[in-house]
């Protein structure tokens, strides 16, 4: 029982402690809740104060911005107003100006109308007076026809004929004066260029002609060259393709052949055979073959040396070989290779003076006589043959055209064509360059005089100064001064067309008038 009471007391104590704990915790929680509510109320109050502060600051900023925008708007409005006012003033001024111009135009229109009326009246008066004048002219014309006995058509024909004769005379004098001035200027310029070219280039003087004669140490050598039953001379002729002429000329053998290279091979081979002393068919063939190879090498080297001296590049090897062959070609005792080099230098000098392509001019000058290397093998003039060769081996069209035109086989079409003609003529016509055959020289003089005598009014003609000048005497009663000038031009053109000559020929027409009277 006591235990039960003790248990009940213990339970009652536990329950009482639990109730007391619950009450204490409740009071603690209520106190915490009250303190939390106080803190939250303080936070809310502070937040409200901060929000109020932010709201007031925002209102102040908005007011400031609004005020600034208002100021900007007012400023912009004032500037626009000023601009509009300025435009309005300008428009007003333009309007006043247009009004003034309109008034002026109206005044001018009024004046023009008055002038138009005045001109119309004047035109009527002029038409009326013109009719009266035509009537008077017609009446005077009829009177003149009655007095002179010549109709208006006949008088017109007489007047036209007179005017035509006078015009022809004036035209002839004008042409003569223009030709004289042009000739003087062009001659002076051409002489300056040619003199400069000659001064800058010194050519060789032709002292002797190229001959194919082999000198012998003695006349006994002729028998050894002929050989037993002529076998040596036949072997030499067969190997070289030239003819050996052994005559009574002392200590000399003449080689005759159209091909200059074969003639050179035969000459060198014969000289070596004479020097060696062993002359028989086998040795002849051996020496001729060796000399032929040496000549071919010499030809190639001569062509290469010529292109190097001139300073041109890119020429086809076959053309270089043909250039070298010109070393053994002569024209009027002038070596063709030397002539080609001389023409190339002269072309280059004159081209540089005229501000043209000097290298191309040199190329044209070097190749201009390339046709002479094979003109004995191909039909045609050497100019056209050379043009075909240049075209075949890829030379430019300007080079081909210049080669074809340098002897006027075709018409000259460019400055380079004319320049080549001048340089070629200068090289061939300079003193000491060539020697002309006597027969062709005399024939040329005769042809010059014949061409002069073929013109009407020519009484006498004389070729003087070794064919460099042609003097013509005309009949003064049949030819006047203007016609004499025309005859001079006509004869010069005929000579240019019909004759071939180096340099230039001066044509002088002389018209002499004599007055004779006798004192008795």
MIKOL-961587 format. One record per residue (C-alpha): residue in three letters; x, y, z. Coordinates in Angstrom, 3 decimals, padded with zeros to 6 digits. Example, Ala and Ser with C-alpha at 12.3 -4.5 7.8 and 13.67 -1.06 7.14 Angstrom:
2
[node "Ala"; [012.300; -004.500; 007.800]];
[node "Ser"; [013.670; -001.060; 007.140]];
This chain:
520
[node "Unk"; [000.000; 000.000; 000.000]];
[node "Unk"; [002.806; 002.258; 000.927]];
[node "Unk"; [004.496; 001.383; -002.325]];
[node "Unk"; [001.426; 002.225; -004.194]];
[node "Unk"; [001.200; 005.517; -002.448]];
[node "Unk"; [004.824; 006.160; -003.224]];
[node "Unk"; [004.245; 005.387; -006.885]];
[node "Unk"; [001.217; 007.599; -006.965]];
[node "Unk"; [003.179; 010.402; -005.310]];
[node "Unk"; [006.012; 009.922; -007.805]];
[node "Unk"; [003.631; 009.965; -010.713]];
[node "Unk"; [001.950; 013.034; -009.327]];
[node "Unk"; [005.372; 014.692; -009.053]];
[node "Unk"; [006.261; 013.791; -012.580]];
[node "Unk"; [002.981; 015.073; -013.899]];
[node "Unk"; [003.330; 018.241; -011.917]];
[node "Unk"; [006.878; 018.743; -013.264]];
[node "Unk"; [005.681; 018.157; -016.787]];
[node "Unk"; [002.861; 020.652; -016.363]];
[node "Unk"; [005.213; 023.156; -014.854]];
[node "Unk"; [007.682; 022.631; -017.780]];
[node "Unk"; [004.928; 023.096; -020.281]];
[node "Unk"; [003.845; 026.282; -018.611]];
[node "Unk"; [007.416; 027.566; -018.463]];
[node "Unk"; [008.035; 026.751; -022.154]];
[node "Unk"; [004.780; 028.420; -023.103]];
[node "Unk"; [005.758; 031.560; -021.256]];
[node "Unk"; [009.212; 031.496; -022.879]];
[node "Unk"; [007.700; 031.043; -026.341]];
[node "Unk"; [005.223; 033.833; -025.727]];
[node "Unk"; [008.061; 036.079; -024.635]];
[node "Unk"; [010.035; 035.181; -027.813]];
[node "Unk"; [006.965; 035.751; -029.953]];
[node "Unk"; [006.458; 039.156; -028.366]];
[node "Unk"; [010.113; 040.054; -028.969]];
[node "Unk"; [009.882; 038.799; -032.621]];
[node "Unk"; [006.757; 040.819; -033.217]];
[node "Unk"; [008.500; 043.868; -031.789]];
[node "Unk"; [011.499; 043.271; -034.080]];
[node "Unk"; [009.272; 042.779; -037.123]];
[node "Unk"; [007.375; 045.911; -036.303]];
[node "Unk"; [010.696; 047.786; -036.068]];
[node "Unk"; [011.851; 046.311; -039.418]];
[node "Unk"; [008.582; 047.281; -041.061]];
[node "Unk"; [008.858; 050.782; -039.663]];
[node "Unk"; [012.429; 051.127; -040.892]];
[node "Unk"; [011.445; 049.759; -044.330]];
[node "Unk"; [008.576; 052.223; -044.510]];
[node "Unk"; [010.961; 055.035; -043.583]];
[node "Unk"; [013.471; 053.942; -046.267]];
[node "Unk"; [010.674; 053.550; -048.847]];
[node "Unk"; [009.428; 057.025; -048.031]];
[node "Unk"; [012.954; 058.382; -048.400]];
[node "Unk"; [013.437; 056.614; -051.771]];
[node "Unk"; [010.027; 057.841; -052.950]];
[node "Unk"; [010.888; 061.403; -052.049]];
[node "Unk"; [014.302; 061.152; -053.766]];
[node "Unk"; [012.650; 059.668; -056.878]];
[node "Unk"; [010.087; 062.465; -056.915]];
[node "Unk"; [012.889; 065.025; -056.647]];
[node "Unk"; [014.861; 063.396; -059.498]];
[node "Unk"; [011.725; 063.195; -061.654]];
[node "Unk"; [011.019; 066.856; -061.006]];
[node "Unk"; [014.624; 067.770; -061.900]];
[node "Unk"; [014.526; 065.746; -065.109]];
[node "Unk"; [011.171; 067.146; -066.060]];
[node "Unk"; [012.479; 070.632; -065.478]];
[node "Unk"; [015.590; 069.937; -067.588]];
[node "Unk"; [013.470; 068.491; -070.412]];
[node "Unk"; [011.279; 071.545; -070.221]];
[node "Unk"; [014.338; 073.776; -070.534]];
[node "Unk"; [015.663; 071.742; -073.515]];
[node "Unk"; [012.301; 071.870; -075.223]];
[node "Unk"; [012.032; 075.594; -074.767]];
[node "Unk"; [015.580; 076.058; -076.124]];
[node "Unk"; [014.867; 073.885; -079.158]];
[node "Unk"; [011.606; 075.697; -079.722]];
[node "Unk"; [013.369; 079.049; -079.662]];
[node "Unk"; [016.036; 077.901; -082.174]];
[node "Unk"; [013.400; 076.456; -084.518]];
[node "Unk"; [011.412; 079.640; -084.216]];
[node "Unk"; [014.493; 081.672; -085.142]];
[node "Unk"; [015.225; 079.373; -088.104]];
[node "Unk"; [011.645; 079.614; -089.340]];
[node "Unk"; [011.760; 083.361; -088.994]];
[node "Unk"; [014.977; 083.489; -091.052]];
[node "Unk"; [013.456; 081.276; -093.764]];
[node "Unk"; [010.378; 083.431; -093.767]];
[node "Unk"; [012.500; 086.549; -094.284]];
[node "Unk"; [014.434; 084.894; -097.136]];
[node "Unk"; [011.235; 083.763; -098.833]];
[node "Unk"; [009.860; 087.220; -098.529]];
[node "Unk"; [013.003; 088.692; -100.106]];
[node "Unk"; [012.863; 086.122; -102.939]];
[node "Unk"; [009.254; 086.954; -103.532]];
[node "Unk"; [010.108; 090.646; -103.781]];
[node "Unk"; [012.964; 089.815; -106.208]];
[node "Unk"; [010.669; 087.674; -108.373]];
[node "Unk"; [008.118; 090.467; -108.458]];
[node "Unk"; [010.772; 092.882; -109.652]];
[node "Unk"; [011.968; 090.414; -112.330]];
[node "Unk"; [008.412; 089.875; -113.498]];
[node "Unk"; [007.994; 093.604; -113.879]];
[node "Unk"; [011.256; 093.807; -115.842]];
[node "Unk"; [010.203; 090.883; -118.088]];
[node "Unk"; [006.875; 092.529; -118.763]];
[node "Unk"; [008.661; 095.738; -119.677]];
[node "Unk"; [011.060; 093.812; -121.994]];
[node "Unk"; [008.195; 091.923; -123.577]];
[node "Unk"; [006.472; 095.222; -124.253]];
[node "Unk"; [009.658; 096.598; -125.849]];
[node "Unk"; [010.109; 093.425; -127.941]];
[node "Unk"; [006.570; 093.662; -129.208]];
[node "Unk"; [007.165; 097.262; -130.201]];
[node "Unk"; [010.446; 096.290; -131.934]];
[node "Unk"; [008.733; 093.388; -133.702]];
[node "Unk"; [006.126; 095.713; -135.060]];
[node "Unk"; [008.870; 098.118; -136.132]];
[node "Unk"; [010.884; 095.318; -137.811]];
[node "Unk"; [007.797; 094.059; -139.615]];
[node "Unk"; [007.253; 097.562; -140.983]];
[node "Unk"; [010.901; 097.804; -141.989]];
[node "Unk"; [010.721; 094.383; -143.684]];
[node "Unk"; [007.748; 095.536; -145.706]];
[node "Unk"; [009.674; 098.629; -146.745]];
[node "Unk"; [012.755; 096.536; -147.618]];
[node "Unk"; [010.699; 094.097; -149.675]];
[node "Unk"; [009.172; 096.980; -151.506]];
[node "Unk"; [012.550; 098.624; -152.100]];
[node "Unk"; [014.045; 095.211; -153.058]];
[node "Unk"; [011.414; 094.791; -155.744]];
[node "Unk"; [012.153; 098.256; -157.039]];
[node "Unk"; [015.930; 097.500; -156.929]];
[node "Unk"; [015.475; 094.239; -158.834]];
[node "Unk"; [013.539; 096.086; -161.461]];
[node "Unk"; [016.280; 098.700; -161.754]];
[node "Unk"; [018.957; 095.979; -161.926]];
[node "Unk"; [017.095; 094.112; -164.623]];
[node "Unk"; [016.646; 097.338; -166.575]];
[node "Unk"; [020.369; 098.155; -166.189]];
[node "Unk"; [021.311; 094.615; -167.230]];
[node "Unk"; [019.296; 094.912; -170.399]];
[node "Unk"; [020.939; 098.274; -171.097]];
[node "Unk"; [024.415; 096.754; -170.513]];
[node "Unk"; [023.616; 093.810; -172.816]];
[node "Unk"; [022.495; 096.213; -175.531]];
[node "Unk"; [025.619; 098.354; -175.102]];
[node "Unk"; [028.190; 095.520; -174.812]];
[node "Unk"; [026.570; 093.074; -177.181]];
[node "Unk"; [027.241; 090.199; -174.692]];
[node "Unk"; [024.528; 088.246; -172.931]];
[node "Unk"; [024.496; 087.633; -169.176]];
[node "Unk"; [025.430; 083.937; -169.595]];
[node "Unk"; [028.383; 084.765; -171.824]];
[node "Unk"; [029.567; 087.446; -169.379]];
[node "Unk"; [029.264; 084.958; -166.522]];
[node "Unk"; [031.363; 082.401; -168.416]];
[node "Unk"; [034.005; 085.042; -169.150]];
[node "Unk"; [034.075; 086.070; -165.492]];
[node "Unk"; [034.306; 082.447; -164.289]];
[node "Unk"; [037.118; 081.742; -166.755]];
[node "Unk"; [038.991; 084.830; -165.627]];
[node "Unk"; [038.516; 083.964; -161.960]];
[node "Unk"; [039.589; 080.357; -162.576]];
[node "Unk"; [042.773; 081.460; -164.331]];
[node "Unk"; [043.515; 083.928; -161.552]];
[node "Unk"; [042.780; 081.299; -158.893]];
[node "Unk"; [045.077; 078.762; -160.579]];
[node "Unk"; [047.818; 081.354; -160.748]];
[node "Unk"; [047.382; 082.285; -157.079]];
[node "Unk"; [047.217; 078.603; -156.096]];
[node "Unk"; [050.409; 077.905; -157.994]];
[node "Unk"; [052.198; 080.755; -156.218]];
[node "Unk"; [050.810; 079.624; -152.856]];
[node "Unk"; [051.865; 076.014; -153.487]];
[node "Unk"; [055.303; 077.190; -154.537]];
[node "Unk"; [055.689; 079.290; -151.391]];
[node "Unk"; [054.414; 076.508; -149.090]];
[node "Unk"; [056.640; 073.929; -150.774]];
[node "Unk"; [059.640; 076.231; -150.454]];
[node "Unk"; [058.989; 076.851; -146.751]];
[node "Unk"; [058.285; 073.181; -146.041]];
[node "Unk"; [061.308; 072.065; -148.029]];
[node "Unk"; [063.527; 074.535; -146.226]];
[node "Unk"; [062.347; 073.409; -142.776]];
[node "Unk"; [062.385; 069.693; -143.578]];
[node "Unk"; [065.729; 069.904; -145.352]];
[node "Unk"; [067.280; 071.740; -142.433]];
[node "Unk"; [065.955; 069.184; -139.933]];
[node "Unk"; [066.900; 066.228; -142.129]];
[node "Unk"; [070.377; 067.654; -142.694]];
[node "Unk"; [070.832; 068.078; -138.954]];
[node "Unk"; [069.820; 064.459; -138.283]];
[node "Unk"; [071.881; 063.046; -141.167]];
[node "Unk"; [074.915; 065.165; -140.274]];
[node "Unk"; [074.672; 064.029; -136.679]];
[node "Unk"; [074.356; 060.388; -137.769]];
[node "Unk"; [077.376; 060.665; -140.080]];
[node "Unk"; [079.386; 062.473; -137.401]];
[node "Unk"; [078.612; 059.793; -134.818]];
[node "Unk"; [079.366; 056.939; -137.209]];
[node "Unk"; [082.647; 056.612; -139.091]];
[node "Unk"; [082.380; 054.051; -141.896]];
[node "Unk"; [085.176; 052.334; -143.776]];
[node "Unk"; [086.375; 053.545; -147.147]];
[node "Unk"; [086.172; 051.043; -149.986]];
[node "Unk"; [089.723; 050.769; -151.196]];
[node "Unk"; [089.460; 047.752; -153.469]];
[node "Unk"; [086.820; 045.442; -154.865]];
[node "Unk"; [086.371; 041.910; -153.613]];
[node "Unk"; [088.132; 039.724; -156.166]];
[node "Unk"; [088.581; 035.976; -156.327]];
[node "Unk"; [092.185; 035.802; -157.495]];
[node "Unk"; [094.770; 033.453; -156.032]];
[node "Unk"; [098.381; 034.532; -156.361]];
[node "Unk"; [100.892; 031.825; -157.215]];
[node "Unk"; [104.527; 031.705; -156.097]];
[node "Unk"; [105.571; 030.912; -159.691]];
[node "Unk"; [104.096; 029.893; -163.031]];
[node "Unk"; [105.178; 026.279; -162.543]];
[node "Unk"; [102.470; 025.957; -159.903]];
[node "Unk"; [099.844; 026.259; -162.665]];
[node "Unk"; [100.894; 022.881; -164.052]];
[node "Unk"; [100.670; 021.259; -160.635]];
[node "Unk"; [097.194; 022.750; -160.113]];
[node "Unk"; [096.051; 021.385; -163.477]];
[node "Unk"; [097.577; 017.972; -162.739]];
[node "Unk"; [098.041; 014.996; -164.984]];
[node "Unk"; [095.434; 015.122; -167.737]];
[node "Unk"; [093.687; 017.868; -165.744]];
[node "Unk"; [092.580; 015.613; -162.896]];
[node "Unk"; [093.536; 018.093; -160.133]];
[node "Unk"; [091.631; 021.006; -161.628]];
[node "Unk"; [088.611; 018.781; -162.301]];
[node "Unk"; [088.674; 017.477; -158.737]];
[node "Unk"; [088.924; 021.028; -157.357]];
[node "Unk"; [086.067; 022.276; -159.567]];
[node "Unk"; [083.896; 019.285; -158.620]];
[node "Unk"; [084.579; 019.685; -154.884]];
[node "Unk"; [084.025; 023.466; -154.757]];
[node "Unk"; [081.500; 024.099; -157.535]];
[node "Unk"; [083.504; 026.969; -159.059]];
[node "Unk"; [085.436; 027.337; -162.290]];
[node "Unk"; [089.217; 027.784; -162.283]];
[node "Unk"; [090.488; 030.020; -165.064]];
[node "Unk"; [094.166; 029.476; -165.743]];
[node "Unk"; [095.299; 031.759; -168.565]];
[node "Unk"; [098.348; 033.776; -169.499]];
[node "Unk"; [098.049; 036.009; -166.431]];
[node "Unk"; [101.407; 035.655; -164.692]];
[node "Unk"; [101.422; 034.032; -161.276]];
[node "Unk"; [097.645; 034.205; -160.822]];
[node "Unk"; [094.610; 031.930; -161.022]];
[node "Unk"; [091.097; 033.379; -161.314]];
[node "Unk"; [088.160; 031.677; -159.576]];
[node "Unk"; [084.787; 032.167; -161.263]];
[node "Unk"; [081.553; 031.309; -159.480]];
[node "Unk"; [078.232; 032.960; -158.732]];
[node "Unk"; [078.099; 031.713; -155.137]];
[node "Unk"; [080.484; 033.887; -153.063]];
[node "Unk"; [080.792; 031.305; -150.265]];
[node "Unk"; [081.834; 028.558; -152.639]];
[node "Unk"; [084.266; 030.968; -154.235]];
[node "Unk"; [085.737; 031.758; -150.804]];
[node "Unk"; [086.040; 028.046; -149.960]];
[node "Unk"; [087.799; 027.410; -153.265]];
[node "Unk"; [090.164; 030.353; -152.734]];
[node "Unk"; [091.176; 029.338; -149.195]];
[node "Unk"; [091.485; 025.670; -150.153]];
[node "Unk"; [093.659; 026.477; -153.174]];
[node "Unk"; [095.881; 028.759; -151.086]];
[node "Unk"; [096.388; 025.981; -148.518]];
[node "Unk"; [097.121; 023.406; -151.210]];
[node "Unk"; [099.714; 025.715; -152.754]];
[node "Unk"; [101.252; 026.323; -149.347]];
[node "Unk"; [101.277; 022.613; -148.503]];
[node "Unk"; [102.556; 021.556; -151.909]];
[node "Unk"; [100.670; 018.261; -151.955]];
[node "Unk"; [098.121; 018.620; -154.722]];
[node "Unk"; [096.191; 015.516; -155.755]];
[node "Unk"; [092.448; 014.630; -155.844]];
[node "Unk"; [092.290; 012.952; -152.423]];
[node "Unk"; [094.149; 015.815; -150.752]];
[node "Unk"; [091.972; 018.328; -152.605]];
[node "Unk"; [088.772; 016.743; -151.294]];
[node "Unk"; [090.189; 016.593; -147.768]];
[node "Unk"; [091.258; 020.250; -147.739]];
[node "Unk"; [088.017; 021.477; -149.347]];
[node "Unk"; [085.945; 019.609; -146.751]];
[node "Unk"; [088.012; 021.017; -143.895]];
[node "Unk"; [087.852; 024.569; -145.279]];
[node "Unk"; [084.086; 024.248; -145.801]];
[node "Unk"; [083.620; 023.406; -142.115]];
[node "Unk"; [085.858; 026.306; -141.115]];
[node "Unk"; [083.941; 028.714; -143.351]];
[node "Unk"; [080.625; 027.561; -141.877]];
[node "Unk"; [081.989; 028.169; -138.365]];
[node "Unk"; [083.321; 031.554; -139.496]];
[node "Unk"; [079.892; 032.416; -140.960]];
[node "Unk"; [078.141; 031.571; -137.699]];
[node "Unk"; [080.675; 033.539; -135.652]];
[node "Unk"; [080.371; 036.522; -138.007]];
[node "Unk"; [076.564; 036.515; -137.599]];
[node "Unk"; [076.778; 036.225; -133.820]];
[node "Unk"; [079.407; 038.962; -133.664]];
[node "Unk"; [077.229; 041.248; -135.797]];
[node "Unk"; [074.195; 040.787; -133.519]];
[node "Unk"; [076.427; 041.346; -130.472]];
[node "Unk"; [077.931; 044.537; -131.936]];
[node "Unk"; [074.489; 045.929; -132.732]];
[node "Unk"; [073.003; 044.832; -129.412]];
[node "Unk"; [069.939; 042.968; -130.726]];
[node "Unk"; [068.729; 039.708; -129.190]];
[node "Unk"; [066.216; 036.984; -129.898]];
[node "Unk"; [067.075; 036.557; -133.602]];
[node "Unk"; [066.458; 033.052; -134.956]];
[node "Unk"; [069.672; 030.974; -135.399]];
[node "Unk"; [068.917; 030.511; -139.113]];
[node "Unk"; [068.767; 034.285; -139.572]];
[node "Unk"; [072.060; 034.644; -137.688]];
[node "Unk"; [073.596; 032.107; -140.115]];
[node "Unk"; [072.276; 034.116; -143.078]];
[node "Unk"; [073.668; 037.347; -141.580]];
[node "Unk"; [077.077; 035.687; -141.401]];
[node "Unk"; [076.845; 034.696; -145.081]];
[node "Unk"; [076.644; 038.389; -145.984]];
[node "Unk"; [080.325; 038.622; -145.007]];
[node "Unk"; [081.164; 037.046; -148.384]];
[node "Unk"; [078.666; 039.131; -150.394]];
[node "Unk"; [079.590; 042.443; -152.047]];
[node "Unk"; [077.504; 045.114; -153.787]];
[node "Unk"; [079.251; 047.815; -155.823]];
[node "Unk"; [082.504; 046.814; -154.071]];
[node "Unk"; [080.851; 047.372; -150.651]];
[node "Unk"; [080.746; 044.411; -148.279]];
[node "Unk"; [077.074; 043.677; -147.547]];
[node "Unk"; [077.644; 042.684; -143.905]];
[node "Unk"; [079.573; 045.894; -143.223]];
[node "Unk"; [076.852; 047.790; -145.072]];
[node "Unk"; [074.159; 046.145; -142.909]];
[node "Unk"; [076.029; 047.019; -139.707]];
[node "Unk"; [076.459; 050.588; -140.926]];
[node "Unk"; [072.756; 050.886; -141.763]];
[node "Unk"; [071.857; 049.456; -138.340]];
[node "Unk"; [074.010; 052.028; -136.542]];
[node "Unk"; [072.628; 054.887; -138.661]];
[node "Unk"; [069.030; 053.739; -138.091]];
[node "Unk"; [069.632; 053.573; -134.343]];
[node "Unk"; [071.195; 057.039; -134.235]];
[node "Unk"; [068.435; 058.691; -136.275]];
[node "Unk"; [065.690; 056.832; -134.383]];
[node "Unk"; [067.036; 058.069; -131.056]];
[node "Unk"; [067.069; 061.631; -132.430]];
[node "Unk"; [063.413; 061.227; -133.446]];
[node "Unk"; [062.527; 059.603; -130.065]];
[node "Unk"; [061.679; 056.253; -131.684]];
[node "Unk"; [062.602; 052.713; -130.603]];
[node "Unk"; [066.359; 052.630; -131.315]];
[node "Unk"; [066.697; 048.867; -130.700]];
[node "Unk"; [063.969; 048.030; -133.170]];
[node "Unk"; [065.508; 050.438; -135.702]];
[node "Unk"; [068.885; 048.682; -135.330]];
[node "Unk"; [067.202; 045.295; -135.781]];
[node "Unk"; [065.552; 046.497; -139.000]];
[node "Unk"; [068.846; 047.930; -140.298]];
[node "Unk"; [070.780; 044.737; -139.598]];
[node "Unk"; [068.200; 042.501; -141.334]];
[node "Unk"; [067.255; 044.775; -144.250]];
[node "Unk"; [069.570; 043.062; -146.814]];
[node "Unk"; [069.195; 039.511; -145.458]];
[node "Unk"; [067.663; 038.491; -148.785]];
[node "Unk"; [071.028; 039.017; -150.516]];
[node "Unk"; [072.334; 035.937; -148.688]];
[node "Unk"; [070.185; 033.668; -150.888]];
[node "Unk"; [069.063; 035.920; -153.769]];
[node "Unk"; [071.189; 033.815; -156.175]];
[node "Unk"; [069.173; 030.755; -155.132]];
[node "Unk"; [065.627; 032.191; -155.006]];
[node "Unk"; [063.766; 034.231; -157.627]];
[node "Unk"; [062.645; 037.742; -156.781]];
[node "Unk"; [064.112; 040.970; -155.430]];
[node "Unk"; [066.293; 040.752; -152.342]];
[node "Unk"; [063.898; 043.040; -150.428]];
[node "Unk"; [060.901; 040.723; -150.878]];
[node "Unk"; [063.061; 037.630; -150.312]];
[node "Unk"; [064.350; 039.166; -147.081]];
[node "Unk"; [060.811; 040.038; -145.948]];
[node "Unk"; [059.703; 036.426; -146.537]];
[node "Unk"; [062.691; 035.128; -144.538]];
[node "Unk"; [062.021; 037.523; -141.659]];
[node "Unk"; [058.347; 036.526; -141.577]];
[node "Unk"; [059.273; 032.825; -141.730]];
[node "Unk"; [061.580; 033.078; -138.708]];
[node "Unk"; [059.169; 035.011; -136.501]];
[node "Unk"; [060.273; 038.643; -136.859]];
[node "Unk"; [057.661; 041.333; -135.957]];
[node "Unk"; [055.416; 042.721; -138.701]];
[node "Unk"; [057.047; 046.161; -138.443]];
[node "Unk"; [060.448; 044.615; -139.229]];
[node "Unk"; [059.026; 042.577; -142.130]];
[node "Unk"; [057.249; 045.606; -143.645]];
[node "Unk"; [060.357; 047.799; -143.383]];
[node "Unk"; [062.529; 045.173; -145.128]];
[node "Unk"; [059.982; 044.800; -147.937]];
[node "Unk"; [059.663; 048.582; -148.426]];
[node "Unk"; [063.306; 049.683; -148.257]];
[node "Unk"; [063.610; 049.647; -152.080]];
[node "Unk"; [059.945; 050.644; -152.605]];
[node "Unk"; [058.894; 047.186; -153.785]];
[node "Unk"; [055.912; 047.910; -151.546]];
[node "Unk"; [054.611; 051.240; -150.300]];
[node "Unk"; [056.231; 052.612; -147.134]];
[node "Unk"; [053.626; 052.632; -144.340]];
[node "Unk"; [055.467; 053.738; -141.191]];
[node "Unk"; [058.199; 056.052; -139.976]];
[node "Unk"; [060.541; 053.064; -139.573]];
[node "Unk"; [060.137; 052.240; -143.302]];
[node "Unk"; [061.204; 055.740; -144.321]];
[node "Unk"; [063.999; 055.766; -141.734]];
[node "Unk"; [065.433; 052.535; -143.159]];
[node "Unk"; [065.300; 053.960; -146.699]];
[node "Unk"; [067.215; 057.049; -145.552]];
[node "Unk"; [069.867; 055.039; -143.682]];
[node "Unk"; [070.300; 052.603; -146.602]];
[node "Unk"; [070.687; 055.469; -149.060]];
[node "Unk"; [073.083; 057.278; -146.741]];
[node "Unk"; [075.271; 054.193; -146.328]];
[node "Unk"; [075.415; 053.542; -150.062]];
[node "Unk"; [075.758; 057.158; -151.210]];
[node "Unk"; [078.378; 058.487; -148.797]];
[node "Unk"; [081.782; 059.200; -150.370]];
[node "Unk"; [083.915; 056.096; -150.614]];
[node "Unk"; [081.112; 053.658; -149.859]];
[node "Unk"; [080.571; 052.202; -153.333]];
[node "Unk"; [081.837; 052.263; -156.860]];
[node "Unk"; [079.342; 052.346; -159.692]];
[node "Unk"; [079.904; 050.686; -163.049]];
[node "Unk"; [080.642; 053.176; -165.809]];
[node "Unk"; [077.944; 051.804; -168.130]];
[node "Unk"; [075.128; 052.056; -165.560]];
[node "Unk"; [076.339; 055.530; -164.569]];
[node "Unk"; [076.163; 056.809; -168.165]];
[node "Unk"; [072.784; 055.104; -168.683]];
[node "Unk"; [071.378; 056.844; -165.608]];
[node "Unk"; [072.520; 060.259; -166.855]];
[node "Unk"; [070.925; 059.625; -170.247]];
[node "Unk"; [067.653; 058.552; -168.634]];
[node "Unk"; [067.593; 061.696; -166.483]];
[node "Unk"; [067.973; 063.957; -169.516]];
[node "Unk"; [065.399; 061.933; -171.470]];
[node "Unk"; [062.799; 062.274; -168.692]];
[node "Unk"; [063.378; 066.045; -168.572]];
[node "Unk"; [062.981; 066.456; -172.355]];
[node "Unk"; [059.697; 064.496; -172.317]];
[node "Unk"; [057.893; 067.425; -170.624]];
[node "Unk"; [056.267; 070.134; -172.760]];
[node "Unk"; [058.040; 073.467; -172.925]];
[node "Unk"; [061.529; 072.002; -172.153]];
[node "Unk"; [064.170; 073.055; -174.685]];
[node "Unk"; [067.381; 071.663; -173.122]];
[node "Unk"; [068.413; 069.460; -170.167]];
[node "Unk"; [071.822; 068.775; -168.638]];
[node "Unk"; [072.843; 066.205; -165.998]];
[node "Unk"; [075.722; 067.745; -164.034]];
[node "Unk"; [077.758; 067.117; -160.880]];
[node "Unk"; [078.103; 063.388; -161.591]];
[node "Unk"; [074.329; 062.979; -161.847]];
[node "Unk"; [073.558; 064.753; -158.570]];
[node "Unk"; [071.838; 067.682; -160.291]];
[node "Unk"; [069.621; 068.050; -163.344]];
[node "Unk"; [069.360; 071.497; -164.932]];
[node "Unk"; [066.467; 072.148; -167.308]];
[node "Unk"; [066.000; 075.155; -169.570]];
[node "Unk"; [062.388; 075.887; -170.595]];
[node "Unk"; [061.020; 078.122; -173.348]];
[node "Unk"; [060.056; 081.408; -171.741]];
[node "Unk"; [057.351; 082.218; -174.309]];
[node "Unk"; [055.506; 078.933; -173.635]];
[node "Unk"; [056.070; 078.523; -169.865]];
[node "Unk"; [055.459; 081.139; -167.174]];
[node "Unk"; [056.956; 081.170; -163.654]];
[node "Unk"; [054.151; 079.208; -162.014]];
[node "Unk"; [054.222; 076.526; -164.731]];
[node "Unk"; [058.017; 076.267; -164.368]];
[node "Unk"; [057.543; 075.313; -160.722]];
[node "Unk"; [054.975; 072.677; -161.679]];
[node "Unk"; [057.320; 071.265; -164.372]];
[node "Unk"; [060.108; 070.998; -161.789]];
[node "Unk"; [057.867; 069.022; -159.433]];
[node "Unk"; [056.621; 066.765; -162.253]];
[node "Unk"; [060.141; 065.886; -163.450]];
[node "Unk"; [061.312; 065.162; -159.899]];
[node "Unk"; [058.400; 062.755; -159.376]];
[node "Unk"; [059.118; 061.000; -162.695]];
[node "Unk"; [062.770; 060.515; -161.726]];
[node "Unk"; [061.747; 059.087; -158.343]];
[node "Unk"; [059.352; 056.683; -160.070]];
[node "Unk"; [061.456; 055.506; -163.025]];
[node "Unk"; [065.097; 055.571; -161.858]];
[node "Unk"; [067.167; 053.872; -159.161]];
[node "Unk"; [069.961; 056.036; -157.750]];
[node "Unk"; [071.826; 056.598; -154.488]];
[node "Unk"; [071.283; 059.774; -152.494]];
[node "Unk"; [069.189; 062.529; -154.011]];
[node "Unk"; [069.050; 064.450; -157.290]];
[node "Unk"; [068.528; 068.214; -157.390]];
[node "Unk"; [066.198; 069.343; -160.192]];
[node "Unk"; [066.594; 072.983; -161.301]];
[node "Unk"; [064.305; 074.601; -163.891]];
[node "Unk"; [065.640; 077.780; -165.525]];
[node "Unk"; [063.290; 080.201; -167.317]];
[node "Unk"; [065.235; 082.994; -168.976]];
[node "Unk"; [063.605; 086.104; -170.433]];
[node "Unk"; [065.638; 088.391; -172.683]];
[node "Unk"; [064.746; 091.835; -174.015]];
[node "Unk"; [066.741; 092.808; -177.150]];
[node "Unk"; [066.762; 096.186; -178.874]];
[node "Unk"; [069.155; 097.803; -181.331]];
[node "Unk"; [070.329; 101.417; -181.201]];
[node "Unk"; [070.621; 102.863; -184.719]];
